[in-house]
Amino acid sequence: MSSTGPGTSARTLLGRLATGFRECHPGGPPAGADPPPADGPLGWPGYDAMRARAHERTGEHESVVCGTGRIGGRDAVLLCFEFGYLGGSLGERTGDRIEAAHTRARELRLPLVTLVATGGSRMQEGMRALVQLQRVARQSALTRAAELPQFAVVRDPTTGGGWATLAAGADVVLALPGAQAAFAGSRVRPAGADPAAYTAEAQRAAGHLDRIVPEAELPGVLARWLTLLAPASGGRARPEPVPVPGALPGPSGGRLPASGAEAVTRARAAGRPRAAAYLDACLTGREEISGDRCGGTDPGVLCGFGRLAGRTVAYAAQCGTPTRPAGYRTAARLIRLADRLRIPVLTLVDTPGAANGPEDERAGAGPAIAEVFSAVAEATVPLTSLLIGEGGSGGALALAAPGSLWATPDSYFSVIAPESAAAILKRGADQVGRTAEELRLRPQDAVELGVVRGVVGPAPGTAAERGDARGAADGAGGDREAAQER
């Protein structure tokens, strides 16, 4: 069980995470309103007494505490569940406080952090409690429309409507180790159900939350996320695009490939720099999102946010493996979140193509790729794309920004892999090189064809940029010429 689950009060947890916490209260009932009925809307016998005992035990008047505070020097609205008050259940007055927290976040233009520990809707209030989930969803939608980020921390337990709205519906979902996280509470699951399937770890493996965070690390992780996704000060102003990263040293030494076959060999070379190296070279303070929220993850696609020259940028990067449907959906999720928060996007393109096994088709490869094409086409923030390796057909093109795609000397882009093209044309293996030449897949060919804007030179500070890499001087003139914009 997590150490910030039922055994830790809401105010103790808030004290560990935030400084300067100031509680905000929802407004009282309208003037002249009838007093609340005894024992709640259902007249549940003893309900008033239950609430009185919960107050004596916790000191709280409801199952949530909300207010403003600072985490790592960043202001936020905080909404923390008190599990000791009727199991952190959601009733009408809980809905009042959740609405008050969202309203305050929008008034102050602050991020909202929800620390969830709940058993679900309060049965003593019946359907009047259950419809609070619609109210929560509406408030979350209004806060999204205000371009404010929402974070959730899943504590133990987080079940029922609390999981299905406040937690799973947040932009970034973190969880404490071992926390129960599921729609079904522990007493209503099928007989013999594996309890491990209802944990935060299982939800992360299935792509439903972003990261498991030990309690001691939670303040630092939240502080980094609040810094990265702080609301844009420029409102709807279009942000500046991400600068094109320079090429990292690879097999070419900075030279352009002489043939299509050479381009393919270089792009497939084991020692070529991959996405992680590029992200490490140009971004600091990175935090990743994980999962497509549809039941899948793809370790071959890295998505998240980082800092570049003092500002936040988003990234979606292929790692050189066939991209699975979950990878495309995660990339689409990243691009749409960045677009809503007015954050420019960098994509790194590197895949032999979309994964195409039977399981990938069942998982919706086509619809997932379509989702990325749509997210890129609909984005109102600038996208910058760099082809760093293999550009295999539509599986690579989906992450490429139209009109803002660049390439490294160790890359190629092709409508189809040369081996596949040769097979379709009924050519033998000895004709693959010829086919690669006819496909015009070299990076400089892509520039001439108008698909790529230019071939980038070495990243500043690298051996090739200093002129130390073998062959860099030989290829410099060609690289400079190819890097000219059309």
N, C-alpha and C positions, 0 to 999 in steps of 0.2 A: 504494500500500500504506500502511496506517495505521502511524504511528510507534510505536504500542504493540502491534504485531503480533509476529511471530516474532522480530524483532530486539531486542525489549525483554524483559528477564527479568522473571519474576514479582515478585521482590523489588524490582527497580528501580521497577516500576509501583506496587507497594504503598507504596514510599517517597514517590512523588510524590503519592499520594492521601491517605494516612493518617498520623497520628502515633500514637506509642505502640503500634505493632503488636507483639502477643505471640502467638507461634505456639501452636496447640493440636495435640496429636498424638492419633491414635486409639489405643485400647488395643492391647496386644500380643496375640499368640495365646494361647488358653486354656492354663492349666498342663497339661503332659503332652501337648500337641498334637504331632502328627507334624510334622517339619520340612517346609517347602515342597519340592515335587519339583524336581529339577534341570531347568532350562530351562522352568519353568512347567507348567501343567496339561496342555498338549499335548505336552510334551517337545520344543518347537520348537528345532531345532538352532541353537545360538549365542545363544539369547534371554538367558541370564544375562550373556553378554559384552556384548550390546547395552545392557542396563541398566547395567552397570558403566561403559561408555563414556559413556552419558547422564549418569551421576552425575559423572564426571570433567569433563564439558563444562559442566554447569550447577550442580554443587554440591548438587543435589536428589536425594532418594531416590525421588521419585514425580513425577507430572505435575501435581500441584496442591499449593499451599501454603495452609493455612487458619489463621486465628487471629482475634483481636479487635483493633480499632483505632478511632481517632476520625477522622471526616471532618467538618470544619467544626464541631467541638465536639460532634458526635453519635456515640455509641458504636454499633458495628455488628460483626457477624461477617463476615469477609471470606474469600472463597474465590477464589483466583487461579490460573489455569492457567499452567504453564510449558511453552510450546510447544517449547522446546529439548529437553525430555525426551520422546523418542519421539513427536514431533509433538503433544504434549498429549493423547495418546490415553488412553481410559478402560480401565483394567484392574481387577482385583479390589482391589488396594491403593488405587487411586484411589477406588473405591466406599467403602472404609473411611474415607477422609479426608472425602469428601463427607458421609457419614453423621455423622461426628464434628462437622463444621461445623453441620449442622442440629440435632444434639443440643445443641450448645453454645448455639446461638441460642435454642432452647426453654428451656434451663436458665436463661439470663440474661435472657430475654424481650427479645431484641434483633433488629432487622432483619437480614436476610441479603443481602449484596451479592456476586454472583458475576461475576467478570471472566473471560469465556470466550475461549479460543483453543485450538481442538482440531480434529483431523482425524477424530474419531469413535472408535469402539470399537477396541481393540487386537487385531489379528488373531492375534498370537502367543499369545493366550489363548483364542481361539475363542469358543464360546458362553458360556464362563465370564465373558468380558468383556462380551458383548452383554447378558446378563441384569442387568448393573449398571444398565442403563437402568430396569428395573423397580424396582430398589432406590432409584435417584434419585427416581423418580416417587413412591414410597411416602414417602420422607423429605419431599419437597415437600408432599405431602398432609397429613402430620402437622404440618408447620410452618404450613400454611394453617389447619388446624383449631385451632391455638394462637393464631390471630388475629394473626400476625406477617407483615409485608410482606416480599416477596422482590423484589429488583432484579437485573437482568442487564445487563451491558455486553458487547456483541458486539464482539470484536476480530477481527483478520484472521489466520487464517481461523476461522470457526465453522461447522462442517459436521457432517453425520451425526447421531448420537444426541445429541451435545452441543447442537446447534441445536434438535433436536426435544424435548429435555427441559429442560436447564438454562437455555437462553436463551428459547426461545419459550414455555416454561411459566411464566415469571416474571410477577408482577403488573405490573411496569413494565419495558419492554425498551428500552434505549438502545443506540446503536451508534456506533462511530467511523467517520468518513467513508471510503468506499471499501472497507470490510471485506467479505470474502466471507461471505455468510450464506445458507446453503442446506442442505438435506438431502443433496444430491448433492455430493460432493467434486469437485475440478477434474479428476481423472483418471478419473472414472466417469460423466461426463455424456455425453449423446448427441453424436455427431459433428456438428460444425458448430453446436452450441448457442451462442446469444448469451451471452457471459460477463456482460453487463450485467444479465441476468435473475437472476443469482445473487449480487447485491450487496445490502448493507444498504439502499441507496437504493431498489432495486426492492422489497424486502420492506416498506419503509415505505409506498411508493405503493400496495401491495396490502393495506395495513391490518394487517401482521403485527408491526410494532414501532412504538414511540411517537415516537422522536425521534433524529435524527442529531446527535451532539454532538462538536465538535472537541475534541481532546485537552486543549488549554489550558483549556477551559471545564468539563471533566469534574468536577474537585473541587467547583466551585461548584454545578453542577447536582445532583450526588449529595447535597451538603449540604442543598440546599433540599428534595429529595425525602425525605431522612431526617427533616428537621424536620416536613414536612407529614404523613408517615405514621408518625410515632413511635407505638409501641404504646400503646393507651389505658391510662391508669393506673387507671381505674375498673373494669377488668374488663368484666363483662357489664352494668354499669349503663347504663341508657338515657340517651344524651346529650340535652342541651337542643336544641330545634329551632332552625333558623336563623331569625333575626328577618326579618319580611317587609320587603323593601326598599321605600323610598319611590319614588313616581313621578318620573321625570326630566321636565324641561320638554319638552312636545310641542305639537302643533297646537292642543290644547284650551285651553292656559293654565290647566288644572286644572278646567275645566267638564265636566260630564257631557253626553254627546251628547243633543240634543233628539229625534233620530229614529234609526231603524235605519240609514237610508241615510247619515246623518252619521257614525254609529259606524263603518261600513265604510270610508267615505272617510278618516277619521282614521287608522284602523289600517293603511291601505294607503299613507299619505302617505310620500313619499320622505324627508322630513326628520325623521320620527319616530325617537326613540332606539331603538336595536336592542340585542341581547344583549350585544355587546362593551362598549357604553357602560355598561350596568348592572353588568357584572362589574368594569369598571375603577372604578366608583364605590363598590362595596361590598367588594371583595376585594383583598388585597395578596399579593405573592409567589406568584402563580399558576404552576402547572405543568400542562400538558395531557397527557392520554392521547390517542392517535390510532389509529383503526382498529378494526375489529370482529373481528379475528383469523379472519375467514372469507373474506378476499379483497377487502374493500372499505373505502373511506373516504367520508365525507360532510363537506365543508367547511361545510355549512349547520348542523352541530350541533357545539357546543363543549362538551367534557367535560374535567374535571380537578379539581384541588384548589387551595384558596387559604386565606389566613388572614383571619379576621374577629374583631376584638376579642380577639386573642390565642389563638384556637383555630382548628383546621383544619375547614373545611367542604368538601364535595364539590359540584360543580355539573354540571348537564346543561342546555344552553341551545340552543334553536332560534333560528336567525338570520333568520327571515322568509321562507325559501325552502321549496319542497316538500321534505319530509324523505324521504330515500332509505332503503332497507332497511339499508344500512350504518350510517346515522345512528342508527336505532332500536337496532340491535345494540350499537353503541358505548355508547349511553346505558344500555342494560341491563347491559352490562359494568361501567360506572361505578357504577351503583346497587348492584350485587351486591358489588363490591369495597368500597365505602364501608360497606355493611351488615356485611360480615365484619370490617372494621377498626373498627367502632363509631363511624363518622363521620356526622354529620347531612348531609342532602342538600338543596340548593336547585335547583329546576328553573324555568327561564324558558320559558314557552310562547309560541310565535310562529311559526305556519306556516299557509299557506292550506290545507294538508292534506298527506296522504302523496303522494309522487311515484307516479304511476300509469301510466307508460309501459310498453310491452312488456318493456323491459329490467328495469324495477323488479319486474314480476311474476315474471320469470325468476329474479331475485335473491331472491325470497321476501318480498315486501312483507307479506303476511298473517302468515306465521310471525314475521317480525321485529317487527311491531307487537305480536303476541301475547307476544313475549318481554319487551317493556317493560311491558305490562300485568301480566304475572306478576311481574317484578322489583319493581314498585311494590307490588303486593298482598302479596308475601312479605316485604318489608322490615320489619325490626324496629327500625331507627333512624327517627327522625322525618323526614318529608319536608315541605318548605315549597315551595309553587308560586305563581308570579306570572305572570299573563297580561299580557304587555306589548304585544301587537299582535293579529294575527289568530289566532283560535281555530277552525281549520277542521276540524270533525267529529272522527272518531276518531283522525285523525293528530295532532291537538293533545291530545285527551283522554288519550292514552296516557301523556303526561308530566305529567299533572295529578294531584296528590295528593288522593285523596278526603277531603273534610272539612277540607282545609288549602290551598284554592285561593283566591287573591286576584286582583284585577284593577286595572289602571290606567285612568284616564279615557279613554285613547286605544286601547281594545281592544274586541273583540267576541268572543262565543263562539256558535257556531251548529252545529246538527246537519248543516247543508249550506250551501254558499255560496248567497247569494240568487239569483245568476244561474242556478246549476244547478237550484235549486228552481223558479224560474220556467219554465225549459225543460221540466222534468219535468211541470209543471202545464199546459204548452202555453200559457203566457202570453208576450206580446210583451216586447221590451226595455223598453218604456215602463212595464211592470208590475213591474220589479225592485225599485224603491223600495217599492212597496206590499207586495211579498213580504217584503222585509227587515223591514218593520214587523210583519207577521204572525208572523214567526219569533221576535220578541222577543229579539233578539240583543245589545242594548245591555248594557254592564256592569251597570247598575243593574237591568236585567231579570234577568240571571243571578243577582243577589243575591236578588231576589224569588222566583225559581224554586227557590232553595235549592241552586244549583250552586256559587256563589261566596260566600265568607264576607263579603266586603266590598270596596269600592273604596278603594284606598290614596290618601292625600294625597301632596303633594310630598315628595321626599327632603329631609332636613334640609340647610340651607345652599344650596339652589337658589334661583333668583330667585323661582319661584312660592311657595316656602315662606316667603320674606321678604315676600311680598305685592307684589313688583315686577312679576310677570307679568300681562299683560293678561287680564282676566277672572277672575283667581284669586279675587278677593274675591266676585265674583258667584256662583261655584260652590262656595264654601267650605262653605256650609250644607248643600248637597246632598251633597257629598263626605263630610262628617262623618256625616251621617245614613246614607249608604249603607255607610260603613265599620263601622257597628255590627254586631257578631256576631249571627247569628240565635239 
